[in-house]
């Protein structure tokens, strides 16, 4: 992956008016660069729409129309334990365009990755000790009757593990009925290693549309990030929650030809979504010397 393809620099993290807003050109469909998130320093989460294929679920003549979308996200700028993301949540919310009824919203049929995926797993030994006292009372001896206590100690040894986690789930956003209308991807760091989140995530989303529906639909991408910055050994963790600026929603048109011939248009159910997703930790590439230690 070439980091430069994701390079969309924004402005300040918490000044809503300072955000660069990604907008559609007049009449633009299926915009490639879909979202950007940044703090004042170099940390940023950026996204790109890689491929789109509109077709059918299967070769059955009555099969529902479907759309397959491939997205890439990159968490850039993580350089050391002092400058990293602790968690990033990405929601891709789909809705019908120009129609009030939610019944026309595309439904999320399947996604990848789905469920938790672990990277950079580490283990450590953990020991717990339990102490208790017992007393001895000897009534015949007035001194001993005051009580003599003995302390016994027991210990339990266990092995604890930690890892980077990427977890994908279907989600309901702004609705509580019908089919899920969103794909949610959560990236979490290996807390014991202060690893930051994975630097690269490629996801696949298969959408099901209503039979006969060739209308436009939208994808709204929302990113929330939790950032930890360590100034020195005594400084406590400072959390910053970032909100995605109001980028234009990406407009999809089912009448547009596929952007690639890699997938069978009339049998999208046959596509192995798990083979289309990819995750890179980026942990080995990070420079542990922190030139921004003053933050």
NUGULO-411744 format. One record per residue (C-alpha): residue number from 1; residue in three letters; x, y, z. Coordinates in nm, 4 decimals, padded with zeros to 6 digits. Each point is the difference from the previous one (the first is absolute). Layout:
seq;type;xx;yy;zz
NUM;ALA;X;Y;Z
...
***
This chain:
seq;type;xx;yy;zz
1;UNK;00.0000;00.0000;00.0000
2;UNK;00.1285;00.3456;-00.0920
3;UNK;-00.0687;00.2421;00.2851
4;UNK;00.0084;00.2944;-00.2386
5;UNK;-00.3222;-00.1128;-00.1694
6;UNK;-00.1776;00.0774;00.3262
7;UNK;00.1639;00.3351;00.0665
8;UNK;-00.2881;00.2446;00.0591
9;UNK;00.1112;00.2447;00.2681
10;UNK;-00.2685;00.1604;00.2126
11;UNK;00.0169;00.2820;00.2518
12;UNK;-00.0750;00.0001;00.3729
13;UNK;-00.1536;-00.2968;00.1803
14;UNK;-00.2654;00.1713;00.2076
15;UNK;-00.0665;00.3173;-00.1979
16;UNK;-00.2913;-00.1079;-00.2183
17;UNK;00.0261;00.3074;-00.2212
18;UNK;00.3670;-00.0698;-00.0731
19;UNK;-00.0595;-00.3461;-00.1472
20;UNK;00.0583;-00.0579;-00.3666
21;UNK;-00.3255;-00.1411;-00.1385
22;UNK;00.0132;-00.2598;-00.2745
23;UNK;-00.2684;00.0890;-00.2530
24;UNK;-00.1459;-00.1499;-00.3140
25;UNK;00.0606;00.1693;-00.3297
26;UNK;-00.3303;00.0973;-00.1681
27;UNK;-00.1566;-00.3278;-00.1081
28;UNK;00.2922;-00.2075;00.1332
29;UNK;-00.0762;-00.3630;00.0741
30;UNK;00.1920;-00.2487;00.2116
31;UNK;00.2654;00.2481;00.1161
32;UNK;00.3364;-00.1653;00.0593
33;UNK;00.1321;00.2008;00.2964
34;UNK;-00.2826;-00.0307;00.2498
35;UNK;00.1123;00.1239;00.3379
36;UNK;00.2846;00.1548;00.1974
37;UNK;00.0585;00.0490;00.3710
38;UNK;00.2835;00.1879;00.1660
39;UNK;00.1331;00.1590;00.3110
40;UNK;00.2274;00.3040;-00.0076
41;UNK;00.3047;-00.2254;-00.0156
42;UNK;00.0635;-00.2680;-00.2619
43;UNK;-00.2492;-00.2600;00.1265
44;UNK;-00.2778;-00.0634;-00.2500
45;UNK;-00.2476;-00.2678;-00.1062
46;UNK;-00.0776;00.0077;-00.3698
47;UNK;-00.2225;-00.2054;-00.2242
48;UNK;-00.0379;-00.0914;-00.3655
49;UNK;-00.2606;-00.1782;-00.2102
50;UNK;00.1997;-00.2488;-00.2058
51;UNK;-00.2491;-00.2030;-00.2053
52;UNK;-00.3751;-00.0169;-00.0562
53;UNK;-00.1953;-00.2689;-00.1823
54;UNK;-00.3776;00.0118;-00.0443
55;UNK;-00.1647;-00.3255;-00.0993
56;UNK;-00.2089;-00.2874;00.1312
57;UNK;00.0316;-00.2274;00.3006
58;UNK;-00.0057;-00.3153;-00.2131
59;UNK;-00.0700;-00.1181;-00.3537
60;UNK;-00.3609;-00.0737;00.0930
61;UNK;-00.2228;00.2234;-00.2118
62;UNK;-00.1917;00.1018;00.3137
63;UNK;00.3090;00.0728;00.2072
64;UNK;00.0097;00.3353;00.1782
65;UNK;00.2203;00.2764;-00.1398
66;UNK;00.3208;00.0461;00.1991
67;UNK;00.2972;00.2335;00.0192
68;UNK;00.3517;-00.0867;00.1103
69;UNK;00.2190;00.2824;00.1347
70;UNK;00.3649;-00.0229;00.1007
71;UNK;00.1360;00.2671;00.2360
72;UNK;00.3474;00.0717;00.1346
73;UNK;00.0826;00.1912;00.3192
74;UNK;00.3390;00.1110;00.1266
75;UNK;00.0939;00.1212;00.3489
76;UNK;00.3071;00.2068;-00.0755
77;UNK;00.2489;00.1884;00.2145
78;UNK;00.0427;-00.2517;00.2829
79;UNK;00.3705;00.0284;00.0821
80;UNK;00.0496;-00.1264;00.3550
81;UNK;-00.1729;-00.0816;00.3252
82;UNK;-00.0432;00.3736;00.0572
83;UNK;-00.1841;00.0655;-00.3254
84;UNK;-00.2570;-00.2620;-00.0838
85;UNK;-00.3675;-00.0865;-00.0228
86;UNK;-00.1448;-00.2155;00.2741
87;UNK;-00.3231;-00.0694;-00.1853
88;UNK;-00.1660;00.0941;-00.3281
89;UNK;-00.3614;-00.0753;-00.0943
90;UNK;-00.1150;00.0282;-00.3604
91;UNK;-00.3697;-00.0058;-00.0911
92;UNK;-00.1076;-00.0219;-00.3654
93;UNK;-00.3722;00.0792;-00.0061
94;UNK;-00.2061;-00.0677;-00.3141
95;UNK;-00.3273;00.1688;-00.0918
96;UNK;-00.2230;00.0582;-00.3018
97;UNK;00.0560;00.3296;-00.1796
98;UNK;-00.2936;00.2312;-00.0576
99;UNK;-00.2598;-00.2301;00.1557
100;UNK;-00.1506;00.0508;00.3438
101;UNK;-00.0891;-00.3594;00.0799
102;UNK;00.2698;-00.2078;00.1691
103;UNK;-00.1425;-00.3068;-00.1746
104;UNK;00.2098;00.0961;-00.3025
105;UNK;00.3246;00.0099;00.1980
106;UNK;00.2490;-00.2659;-00.1103
107;UNK;00.0492;-00.2733;00.2576
108;UNK;00.3426;-00.1235;00.1057
109;UNK;00.0023;-00.3633;-00.1132
110;UNK;00.3532;-00.0921;00.1094
111;UNK;00.3326;00.1607;00.0854
112;UNK;00.3650;-00.0873;00.0413
113;UNK;00.1676;-00.0042;00.2361
114;UNK;-00.2914;-00.1217;00.2101
115;UNK;00.0523;-00.0646;00.3681
116;UNK;00.3298;00.0536;00.1823
117;UNK;00.3425;-00.0421;-00.1616
118;UNK;00.3154;00.0043;00.2125
119;UNK;00.3462;00.1296;-00.0858
120;UNK;00.3190;00.0445;00.1999
121;UNK;-00.1091;-00.2360;00.2773
122;UNK;00.2168;00.0092;00.3134
123;UNK;-00.0176;-00.1918;00.3274
124;UNK;00.1184;00.0690;00.3508
125;UNK;00.0024;-00.1929;00.3266
126;UNK;-00.2312;00.1160;00.2767
127;UNK;-00.0010;-00.1139;00.3622
128;UNK;-00.2578;00.0688;00.2694
129;UNK;00.0702;-00.0637;00.3680
130;UNK;-00.2625;-00.0711;00.2634
131;UNK;00.0742;00.0299;00.3744
132;UNK;-00.2069;-00.1005;00.3011
133;UNK;00.0572;-00.0204;00.3730
134;UNK;-00.0918;-00.2572;00.2607
135;UNK;00.0059;00.0600;00.3763
136;UNK;00.0778;-00.2371;00.2898
137;UNK;-00.1677;00.0536;00.3353
138;UNK;00.1391;-00.1812;00.3066
139;UNK;-00.2236;00.0746;00.2973
140;UNK;00.2382;-00.1545;00.2561
141;UNK;00.2698;00.2508;-00.0842
142;UNK;-00.1095;00.3619;00.0499
143;UNK;00.2725;00.1223;-00.2321
144;UNK;-00.0732;-00.2473;-00.2763
145;UNK;-00.3736;00.0607;00.0326
146;UNK;00.0585;00.3454;-00.1457
147;UNK;00.0369;-00.1851;-00.3345
148;UNK;00.2798;-00.1151;-00.2208
149;UNK;-00.0592;00.0415;-00.3744
150;UNK;00.1651;-00.1777;-00.2898
151;UNK;-00.0100;00.1305;-00.3576
152;UNK;-00.0280;-00.2404;-00.2889
153;UNK;00.0550;00.1131;-00.3574
154;UNK;-00.1148;-00.1643;-00.3222
155;UNK;00.0671;00.1150;-00.3563
156;UNK;-00.1712;-00.0550;-00.3349
157;UNK;00.2101;00.0255;-00.3150
158;UNK;-00.1598;00.0811;-00.3350
159;UNK;00.1028;00.1128;-00.3446
160;UNK;-00.1659;00.3184;-00.1313
161;UNK;-00.0111;00.0962;-00.3653
162;UNK;-00.0492;00.3206;-00.1937
163;UNK;-00.0118;00.0876;-00.3675
164;UNK;-00.0956;00.2524;-00.2611
165;UNK;-00.3636;-00.0570;-00.0941
166;UNK;-00.1956;00.0753;-00.3155
167;UNK;-00.3689;-00.0825;00.0333
168;UNK;-00.2636;00.0309;-00.2698
169;UNK;-00.3747;-00.0139;00.0641
170;UNK;-00.3227;00.0851;-00.1778
171;UNK;-00.1774;00.2841;00.1793
172;UNK;-00.3249;00.1928;00.0226
173;UNK;00.0618;00.3749;-00.0146
174;UNK;-00.2978;00.2336;00.0314
175;UNK;-00.2445;-00.2875;-00.0260
176;UNK;-00.1112;-00.3020;00.2035
177;UNK;-00.1845;-00.2164;-00.2517
178;UNK;00.0560;-00.1700;-00.3314
179;UNK;00.3479;-00.0999;-00.1051
180;UNK;00.3255;00.1507;00.1250
181;UNK;00.0771;00.3164;-00.1928
182;UNK;00.3619;00.0469;00.1058
183;UNK;00.3361;-00.1739;00.0161
184;UNK;00.2034;00.0749;00.3127
185;UNK;00.3711;-00.0633;00.0408
186;UNK;00.1784;00.0510;00.3324
187;UNK;00.3803;00.0092;00.0255
188;UNK;00.1563;-00.0357;00.3461
189;UNK;00.3605;00.0041;00.1077
190;UNK;00.1978;-00.2572;00.1965
191;UNK;-00.0194;00.1980;00.3240
192;UNK;00.2841;-00.1814;00.1758
193;UNK;00.2357;00.0838;-00.2895
194;UNK;-00.1427;00.3503;-00.0612
195;UNK;00.0038;-00.1055;-00.3619
196;UNK;-00.2530;00.2353;-00.1515
197;UNK;-00.2643;-00.1343;-00.2360
198;UNK;00.0711;-00.1816;-00.3270
199;UNK;00.1203;00.2470;-00.2617
200;UNK;-00.1931;-00.1458;-00.2956
201;UNK;-00.3398;-00.1636;-00.0428
202;UNK;-00.1650;-00.1192;-00.3199
203;UNK;-00.3659;-00.0985;00.0373
204;UNK;-00.2691;-00.1461;-00.2238
205;UNK;-00.3725;00.0731;00.0307
206;UNK;-00.2703;-00.1856;-00.1936
207;UNK;-00.3291;00.1891;-00.0175
208;UNK;-00.3403;-00.1370;-00.0926
209;UNK;-00.2498;00.2287;-00.1728
210;UNK;-00.3703;-00.0508;-00.0553
211;UNK;-00.1071;-00.1835;-00.3147
212;UNK;-00.0424;00.2503;-00.2787
213;UNK;00.1871;00.2733;00.1873
214;UNK;00.2481;00.1776;-00.2266
215;UNK;-00.0181;00.3304;00.1877
216;UNK;00.2912;00.1941;00.1415
217;UNK;00.1173;-00.0678;00.3552
218;UNK;00.2468;00.1592;00.2405
219;UNK;00.2843;-00.1028;00.2276
220;UNK;00.0797;00.2264;00.2925
221;UNK;00.3293;-00.0745;00.1740
222;UNK;00.0393;00.0954;00.3666
223;UNK;00.3323;-00.0379;00.1803
224;UNK;00.0548;00.0336;00.3750
225;UNK;00.3497;-00.0278;00.1435
226;UNK;00.1489;-00.0146;00.3480
227;UNK;00.3566;00.1327;00.0169
228;UNK;00.2555;-00.0398;00.2818
229;UNK;00.3061;00.2278;00.0314
230;UNK;00.2652;-00.0459;00.2698
231;UNK;00.2123;00.3042;00.0880
232;UNK;00.2210;-00.1811;00.2545
233;UNK;-00.0105;-00.2909;00.2444
234;UNK;-00.2082;00.1960;00.2512
235;UNK;-00.2484;00.1498;-00.2382
236;UNK;-00.3409;-00.1622;-00.0070
237;UNK;-00.1669;-00.1131;-00.3204
238;UNK;-00.1806;00.2765;-00.1840
239;UNK;-00.2928;-00.1164;-00.2067
240;UNK;-00.1246;00.1888;-00.2987
241;UNK;-00.3234;-00.1076;-00.1687
242;UNK;-00.0072;00.1102;-00.3618
243;UNK;-00.3175;00.0531;-00.2000
244;UNK;-00.0082;-00.0411;-00.3743
245;UNK;-00.0742;00.3258;-00.1798
246;UNK;-00.3183;00.0073;-00.2073
247;UNK;00.1429;-00.1358;-00.3249
248;UNK;-00.2412;-00.0481;-00.2874
249;UNK;-00.1524;-00.3461;-00.0129
250;UNK;00.1285;-00.2203;-00.2820
251;UNK;-00.2662;-00.0472;-00.2684
252;UNK;-00.0341;-00.3458;-00.1603
253;UNK;-00.1733;-00.0616;-00.3322
254;UNK;-00.0874;-00.3663;-00.0745
255;UNK;-00.0005;00.0795;-00.3722
256;UNK;00.3743;00.0782;-00.0025
257;UNK;00.2177;-00.2824;-00.1426
258;UNK;00.2335;-00.1871;00.2383
259;UNK;00.3300;00.1652;00.0815
260;UNK;00.1719;-00.3393;-00.0360
261;UNK;-00.0620;-00.3323;-00.1765
262;UNK;00.1332;-00.1948;00.2974
263;UNK;-00.3460;-00.0905;00.1330
264;UNK;-00.2890;-00.1842;-00.1727
265;UNK;-00.2716;00.2599;-00.0502
266;UNK;-00.2828;-00.2557;-00.0135
267;UNK;00.1157;-00.2083;00.2958
268;UNK;00.1356;00.2296;00.2720
269;UNK;-00.0927;-00.2593;00.2623
270;UNK;00.2878;-00.2116;-00.1276
271;UNK;00.2589;00.2628;00.0952
272;UNK;00.2015;-00.0992;00.3064
273;UNK;-00.0077;00.3263;00.1928
274;UNK;00.2561;-00.1250;00.2527
275;UNK;00.2559;-00.0250;-00.2810
276;UNK;-00.0659;00.3594;-00.0937
277;UNK;00.0751;00.1443;00.3451
278;UNK;00.3494;00.0764;00.1250
279;UNK;00.1514;00.1323;00.3225
280;UNK;00.3492;00.1349;00.0636
281;UNK;00.1152;00.0759;00.3520
282;UNK;00.2849;00.2313;-00.0980
283;UNK;00.1420;-00.0529;00.3488
284;UNK;00.3426;-00.1101;-00.1196
285;UNK;00.0370;00.3116;-00.2150
286;UNK;-00.0392;00.2518;00.2824
287;UNK;00.2900;00.2036;00.1269
288;UNK;00.0128;-00.0294;00.3785
289;UNK;00.2015;00.3229;00.0321
290;UNK;-00.2612;00.2666;00.0517
291;UNK;00.0898;00.3372;-00.1401
292;UNK;-00.3370;00.1292;00.1276
293;UNK;00.0608;-00.0864;00.3646
294;UNK;-00.1068;00.3469;00.1049
295;UNK;-00.3627;-00.0715;-00.0848
***
